[in-house]
Amino acid sequence: MKNSSFGLRTRVFVSNAIILCLCAFLAVGFLGFAIYGFMFTYDGGRISKNYETGLGFVTVYQLQMYVNKIQDDLLQGDPAQTINDAETRSFIDGISETGADVAIFKNEDLIYVNGEFTEEGAVKIAEEHNLFTKNSSEFYTGSSGSVLFSCRPIPGGGYLRILFSDEGLNNIIGETNEGMLNGIFDFTVSILVPVSIAALIIILITNIMLSYGMSRDLVNPIYRLSVATKRIREGDLDYSINYRGDNEIGALCEDFDQMRLQLKESKRLQKAYEDNRRELIAGISHDLGSPLTLIKGYVSGLLDGIADTPEKKDKYLKTILDTACDMDKLVDELFLLSKLETDNFTFDFSPIDISEYFDNKVSDLPMLTGSTNMECVFENDCPKGVYVLIDKLQITRVVKNIVHNSVKYNTNKNPKLKIALKYDKNYISLSISDNGPGVAPEDLEKIFDSFYRTDKARSNSTKSGSGLGLAIAKRIIIGHNGTIKAELSESGGLTIVISLPVHNYIEEVN
């Protein structure tokens, strides 16, 4: 569907303006046509018809036009000579068909007379009205008839005067004075009715076309919105309106579609949250159920007298204590993760020289790993003086969780751990790599989920853990406005890459 780039408000205004302008144009056109027909339309070849059928005031204007035509022709040269021109004489003689008398004077000399006019009669009428002393056109009417007098200057000096006298003209004017309104009404109706019908048809067609265009651009998208609303109400969040227009309706449809996408994303997040919550509950149940079962078994052994020696009692009690401590640690980690995910955790940030900080941490790696046979390598490519806003205790927790994870699942006979620190303009990058079995590529994003363990980890009962270490590490790094991701190392193991923004950089002074 073709969409208009104009706004609906603009289109409504333009549509109304077109209708108003069309009405005004038709009204002015009709008025102009009426004026032209009343006052200036005549048949030059049938003077008598125009004269006999015209309305009174219209006849005067038409007659003046004939007189003006005669004067224009006569003034092409010497009036006394041009009066004999065949075309001019033919036009003057045509007036005689109306029964009117015409006399033409050059100054006071009569150069043409026709009809029942005689030279004495023409001069007499002219003198009666003092026409020889007037230099303008005038119209007279009385009981004896009507007189039209027209005077024009002759180039080079003098005046050309035309005297038009006719008793019939007086009768027409007299009739007009009595029935002028009737004549005008009849003539007007004869023109107004067809013109009005044509105008109404034009306005109606124009209005239908404009209304159709407006309704098309309104009804179609509203129908689509209605269908989309019904589909979404039924749970189909993949249904798109697929309407694009540079107007208010187009903007509404686009906003509606954006709302649909946000609702779809919200539903996806809600489902992910519900799935994560179920997994969390299952993980908590599993990780608390097993130690509780173990504690119950050892307590039962003590109560039943199975631990019948002091050594067995000490072993049972130590196992119960260690298991209870593990449960306490799990509860602490759950509490910490909950606070991190709900943004209720307060970090103790301070600007730290990150290169110096990790140089000091290298000596603590054997303690952090809990392994004496793992080879640890630290590569520091970050200059001193690069400061990062960190919570030292929580960043230490992140490194400890990652290193413990690497040590726990590394089954290589010669385990290795490599920590590399790099600086790149506004960020520092910390990567921790091992040469363990790694994880499947599809599990790289999932290992940061709460209680997530790969199949290998689950199948190895000796490598138990809460499954919260990497989830806590991710939330801590996010709280530092950084990023954390998992990659496969060159040796096939796992690499965790952390990126943190630089707070300030001070060049080392040599």
N, C-alpha and C positions, 0 to 999 in steps of 0.2 A: 504494500500500500504506500502510495506517495504521501509524505507528510509535509505539511507547511512549516517553514522556518519562522513564521510570524507567531507571536503570542496570541492566545485566544482573545484577550482584551483588545489587542490591536486589530484583530480580524473583525470582531464585533463592531468596533468603532469605524473601521473602513467600510464594512457592509452597510451600516447605517448612513455613512457619508455618501456612499454610491447611490443609495435609494433617494436621499434628499437631493443630491446633485442632479439625478435623473429627472426627478419631479420638477425641479427648478428649470432644468434645460427644456423639458417639454412645455412648461408654462410659458417661458420666454419665447420658445419657438412658435407656440400657438399665437401668442400676442403679436409677435413680429409678422407672422403669416397673415393675421387678421388686418393689421395696419397696412401691410403691403397690398392685400387684396382690396381693402376699403378705399385706399387713397391713391395708389400708384399703378394698379394693374389696369391696362387698357389694351384693346386690340387696334393697332395702328392702321390696319387695313379695313376696319369696320367702325369707323368713328360714330356713325349714327346709332349702332347697336349699343355701344358704351353709353352714349348720351341718353338714349331713351330708357335704358334699364337701370341706370345708376341711381343711387340714393342722392338726395339733394346735396349734402356737403361733399359727398364723394365726387359728384359731377363737377362741382366747382374746381376741385383739385385736378380732375382729369382734363377739364377744359383749359386750365392754366398750363398744363403740360403741353397741350396742342399749341397753344399760343407761344410758349417758350420755344417749341420746335420750329415754328415759323420764323420767329425772331432770329434764332441761331442761323437758319438757312439764309435769311435776307442779309444778315450782317457779315456774310462771307465776302461781300463786296459792296458796291453801291446799291442800296435797296431799290432805287429806281430801275436798276438794270437786272438785279437778281430776281426781281418780282416776276420777270418773264421766263425764268428758268423752268423747264418742263416739269421736273420733279417737285419743285417748290410749289408751282402753280397747281399741280395735281393734288398736293396735300391740302392747299388752301381751298380748292374747289370741293374737296371731300367734306369740308365743314358745311358747305351749302346743302349737303344731303340731310343735315339735321334740321334744315329750315331756319338756321341762324343767319344773321346779316353781319358781314365783316367789312370793315373799312380800315385801310392802312395809310398812315400819314408819315411823310418824311418832314420833320419839323411841323409846319402847318399846311404843307402841300399834300393833297390827296393823291396817292399813287396807285391805289387799288380800291375797288368797291365791288361787292357782289350781292346776290339775293335781291331783295326789294329795296335795298339801300339806294338812295340817289346821293349825288355829291352834296346837294343842299341839305338833304335829310341827315347825312352823316355829320356834316359841319354843325348843323343845328344841335344835334345831340351832344356833340363834343363841347360846343359853347355853353349849352345848358348846364353841363357838369364842370365847366372850367377846366377841361382836360388839357387845353393847350398851355396852361400855366403850371401844370403838375408834372413832376418828373418821377413819379412812382406808380406802381400798379394799384388799382382800386376796383372794388366791386360794388355795384349799386343795384337795388331792386325796388320796384314800385308797382303801382296799379297798371302801368302801361307795359311792363316787361322788366327784364333784367339786363344790366350792362356790365361787361367785364372790360376794364381798361388796363392796358399794359404798356409801360414806357421803358425803353432801353436806350442808353447813349450810343451814338454812332461814332466809331473810331474816326478821329479827325475833326469832330465837332457835330453838334446837332443831336436830335433824338428821333428814334423810331417809335411811333405810337400805333398800337393796334386797338381798334374798337370792336367789341363783340357784343351784339345786341340780339335778344331773342325773347319773345313773349312766352314760348314754351318752357324755357328755363325757369321762368318765374312760376309757371304752373307746377313744375316738378318740385321746386323749393317750397311752394305753398303747400303742396301735398305732403311734402316731408315734414313741414312744421306741424301738420295735423296728425300724420301717422308715422313720424320718425321712429318712435320706439318700436312700433310693430315691424317696420321695415328692417331696422337694425336687428331686432330679435329673430326674425325669419332668416336673415342672412347669417347671423351668428350661429343659430341652431344648425343650419345646413352645413356649417364648417365644424362647429364644436362637437356634434355627435360623433362623426367618424373619427375625428382627431382624438376625442376622449376615449373612445373604444380602443383605438390603436395604442394610446398612452397607457391605458389600464392593462392591455395585453403585454406591452413591453415591461411595465413595472412588475406584473405578475410573474412573467418568465424570469426576469432578473432576480426577483426575490426567491423564487423556487430554486434557482441555480445557487444563489448564495446560501440559502438555508440548507440545501442538500450538502454543500461543501462543509458547512459548520457541523451539521448533524453527523456527517460521516466521520469527521475528526473527533467528535465527542462520543457518539454511541459505540463505535468500534472499540476504542480503548477501554471504555467503561465496561463493555461486555467482556473484554479480555480480563479486566480486573475482577469482575464477578466470577468468571470461571476459575481464575487463579486462586481467589479467596476460598472457593468451594473445595478445590483440589488440596490446598494447604490445610484446610480444616479437616479433611479426610486423611491427612498425614503424608501427602505427596509433596515433599519439599524439593523435588527435582523439577517441578513444573515451572517453566520460565514464561513470562508474559511475551517476550520477544517483540516489544514495541519500542521504537526509537523515534522521537520527534523533538524538535527544538522549540517546544512550547510548554505551557504549564502541565498539560496532560502527559507529555513525554517525561517531564521531570517527576511527576507523580508516579508513573509506571516504573521509572528507573529507581526511585526511592523504595517503591514496593518490592522490586526485585532485590535490592540491597538488603531490605528487611528479611526477605525470604532466605537469602544466603546467610545472614547473621543468625537467623533462627535455626537454619540447618547446621551451622557451625556450633551453635549453642547446644543443639540436641546431640551432636557428635561428642562435644566435650562432656556433656552430662552422661552420655553412655560410657565414655572413657573413664569418667569419674566413678560411675557405678561399678564398672569392671574393676577399676583399681581398688575401690573400697572392698569389693568382694575378695579380691586377691589379698588385700591387706588383712582382712578378717581371717581368711584361710591361712595366711602366713603366720599371723599372731597365734591362731589356734594351734598350728603345727609346732611353732617354735616354743610355745609355752606348754603345750600338751606333752611333748616328749620329756622335757626335764621334770615336769610334775609327776609323770609316770615313774621316772627314775627315782625321784625323791620318795614317792610313796612306796616303791619297792624296797629301797634301803631302810626306810623307817619300819616297814613291816618286818624286814629281816632282823632289825634290832629288837622289835617287840616280841617276835616269835623265838628269839634266842638263837637265831642262826649265827649271828656274830657272837660266838661263845668264847672268844679270846680277846684280850686287850688289843692285839694287833688288828684283828678284823673290825672291832668296834671303831678304832681310830680311822681305819680305811673307809668304813661306811660313813662316819661323821665327816671326814674330809671330802668325800665325794658329794655328800649332801650340801656342804658349805660351798664347794666350787660350783655346783649346779645352781644353787641359790644366787651366787654372785653373778653367774652368767645371765640368769633371769633378771636380776637387778640391772645389769648392763643393758639388756634388751629393752627393759622398760624405760631406762634413761634415753636410749637412742630413739625409741618411739616418741617420747615426750619432746626430744629435741627436734625430730623431723616434723612433728605436728606444729611446733612453734615456727619453724622455718617456712612451712608451706602456708601457714595462715598469716605470715608477715608479723608475727608477734615477738620475734627474736631481735634483740638489740645487739648490734655489733660494736665492739670497742676499736674503732678505726684509729690508726696513727700512721704518719708517713714513715716508711721504713726503706732504708737502702737495701733493695732487694738482692743485690749481688752479695753484699756482706752477710745478709740474713741467711742465704742458702749456703754460703761458705761455712758458716758455723753449724748448719744442720747436717753437713756431710759427716761430721764426726759422730753424729747420733744415729746414722743409718743402721749399724749393726743392732743397736738397741731397738730401733723402730721395726726392723725386719723380724727380729726374734730368731734369726738364723745365723749360724756361725760359718756355714759353708757356702753362702751365696756371695758371689763376686759383685761388688757395688762400684760403679763408675760414675763420677760427676764431671760433666763438662760445662764450664761457665764461660759463655761468650758475651756476657752482659758487663759493660764497664761499670765501675764504681760511680756513685753519684746519681744513679737512676732510682728515683723514689716512687713507691707505690703505696696507696692507702690500703692497709690490710689490718685485719684482726689477727694478730700473731697466733693466738691460741687456736682459732678456728682454721687458719691456713695449715697449721701444724696437724690438726685433726684430719684435714683433707689429704695431706701427704701420707700420714700414717695409715688412713683407711685404704688408699690406693696401694701402698707398699705391702700392707698386710694381705691384701687381695692377691697381689702378684706372688707373694711367698706361699700363700695357702694352696694355690692351684698350680704351682710350678712343679711338674713331675720330671723335669730334666735332671739328668745325673749331675750336670755342671750348671746349676742355676746362675743366671746373670741378671743384674738389674742396672739399667742405665738411666741416669737423670741428666737432662740437658736444659740449660737456661740460656735463652737468647733474647736479644733486644732488637726491636724493629720500630723505630720512630716513636709512635704514641702507645705502643703496647710491648709487654714482655710476654714471652712464651715459655712455659715449663712443660716438658714432656718426660714421662716416666714409662720406660719400655722394659719388657721382660722377654725371655726366650722360652716361655712356657707353651702350653698347647694352644693358647689363644681361644677365640670363639668364632662361631660361624658368622659370615658377613651380615646375615639377616638379624643377628643378635646384637650387633654393635650399638644400636640405639636403645635396645631394651634393657641393657645391663644397668642402666641408671634408674630403672623402675624399682619401686619398693618390693622387697621379698623376691625379686627375680633371680633365678639361678638357671644356668644352662643345664642341659641334660647330663653332661659329664659331671657337673658339680653335684647334682642330685643323686647320681649313682654312686658317688663316693661318700660313704657314710663317715669316713674319717675326716672329712673336710667340712664339718658343719660350720654354720655361721648364720647371722641374723638376716643377711640379704639386704641390710639397710645402709651399709658403708658407702657405696657409690651414690645411692640416692641422697644421703646426707651431704656428700661431697658436692654433688651437683647444685643443691639448694644453697650451700655456702658460697660457691663460686658465683651463682646468679646474684646473691646478696652483695657481692663485691663488684657488680656490674661487669662481670667477665663471662667467658664461655668455657665449656668443657665438652670434649668429644672423645670418642674411642676410635682407634684405627688399628689395623693389623701391622705389626712391626716387620722389619726386614727379615728377621729370623723366624717369622711365623707366629710369634707371640702376640701380646696385646700392648698397645701404646695408648696411654691417656694423655691428651694434650690440653693444657690449661692456658688461657689467654686472659691477662689482666691489664686494665688501662694504666698508663703511667701518670702519676700525680705531678711530678716535677722532675726536670732533668738539670743537673748541675755538672758542668764539665769538670773533669778531674784536673786539679791544678798541679802541674809538675813543679 
